[in-house]
Amino acid sequence: MLLLNILLTERQLYDGYDEEYDCPILDEDRVVDELENQMSEGGVIVDYHGCDFFPERWFHIVFVLQADNSVLYKRLETRGYNEKKPKDNIQCEIFQILYEEALASYKEEIVHQLPSNKPKDLEDNINQILKWIEQWVQDHSS
């Protein structure tokens, strides 16, 4: 699994710092350049909260995790973010911005929403993703 937040920090793939959101600003072009070889080999799961800058050819399936607003707010609050970040994240969730971004960036049939409200959802999501991987491998074995 490729955790982009870790890669961003380790390889300094950022272009400044956003004081308002208290986070680095991702240099999307450098990230794509950095990942191109690894992604072309296949078999990579990418974990990130945005997707519109990734080439469509990289992915066979896209999962968008969604949480109820009250659950999401509590998660963000416990992380100690300033007031603006949780508020904007909640608004993003209400308007399904990341889901709409995924639909605009990839074929609709490969974009799936999964609930992410409670620990049981994590287990269910992992099982669903594993089933999808197994089916994909079976369908593409020669």
Disulfide bonds with the S-S distance in Angstrom:
none
